[in-house]
Amino acid sequence: LKCDINTIAAFLFIFAGLCIFGYLSSMLITYPLFDFAINDLIWTREWLYMTILDYYGLAISISCIVIRSEPFPYGIIWSLGFCLLGSPICCFYIVYRLLFKSVILHDHDYYSTKSDINE
């Protein structure tokens, strides 16, 4: 296993995902989501924290993809929009990719060699 930047990033995202999953699991045990206890200040506060953690886990993950796939200043600007202005900017980014880039993913040839096609 090579120790390059992608491998390090992969392990960091695995670690972050497991931590967030662990926190969510403990939240579901300690403060069950159903029945909503919206009149309980502690329940509401804890779920607010979980929601914020969940959103920023997602926003940072998507930002890493955008920073790698967009030209330098634009990837940073989109990422700041995701983190500071929230899901509307994420939706606008998807619309931008669909209308102006014609794809959400890069136009990579997933079968770059004959051996890949035969497998």
N, C-alpha and C positions, 0 to 999 in steps of 0.2 A: 504494500500500500504506500503510494507516494505521499510525502508530506508537503503538498503544495497548498496554495491559498484556497483552492476549491475544497480540498479535503478538510482543512481546518474549519472553513465556513460550514461545511456539512456537519461536522461534529458539534459546532456551536449551535446550529439550528436543531440538531437532534436533542442536545442538552436543554435548550430553551423550550422546545416542544414538550419534552418529558416533564420539565418543571411546571409549565403551565397546565399540562394535563393532571399532574399531581395536585396542584392547587385547586383546579376545578373539581377533581374527585373529592378532596377534603371539604370543599364548599358544599357539594351536593349531599354529603353525609351530615355535616354540621348544620347547614342552613338549606334544607330541601327547597328546590325551586317551586314545587307545587305542594301545597296550596300557597298562593302568594301571600306573604305577610307584609304587605305594604305599609301597615300601620306600625310595624316594629322597626324602630330606627336602626338597630344593630343589623338586622337582616337586610334592610335596604342599603345601608352603608357597605356591608360586605359584598353584596351583589354589584353595587356600583364599582367597587374596586376590581372585582372579577371582570366586569364588562370592559373597564378601561384597560386592564392587562391583556385581555383577549383582543381588543381592537388594536392596540399597539403591537402586539405580537404579529398580527396579520399585516398591519401597515408597514412594519419594518421588513417583513418577509417580501412583500410585494415591492417595496422600495429597492431592495437589493436586485431584484430582477430588472426593474426599470432602469436603475443606474447602469447596469451592465448592457442593456439593450438600446438605450438612447444616447445621443451625443452628450458630451460632458455637461454643459450647463443645463440642458433640458432635463436630464435625468435627476439632477439635484433639485431643480425647481418643482418637478412633478412630485418627488419624494417629500419635499417640504409641504407641498399642498396636501398630500395624503395625511401627514402627521399633524398639521396645524388646522386644516379645514375639513378633514374627515371624508366620509364616504361619498359625498357628491363629487369631489375631485377624482376619486377612484372611478366612479361611473363615467365622468367626462373623459378620463384616460382611456377607458375601454371603447367609448364612442370614437375618440381620436384614432385609436389603433384600427378600428373597423373601417372607418371612412377614409382615412388618409394613408394608412399603411396597408390596407386591404386584408390584414391578418391580425390576429392577436398574438400568435407565435411567429417566430422568425421563419423565413422560407427555407429552412434547412432541408437537405435531402436526407431523410431518415434512413434510406437504403443507399449508402454512399459506395458500397462495394458489392460485387457479385456474391461474395460469401455471406453478406448480411441478408440478401434476398433469399438465399437457399436455406437459411436457418429457420 
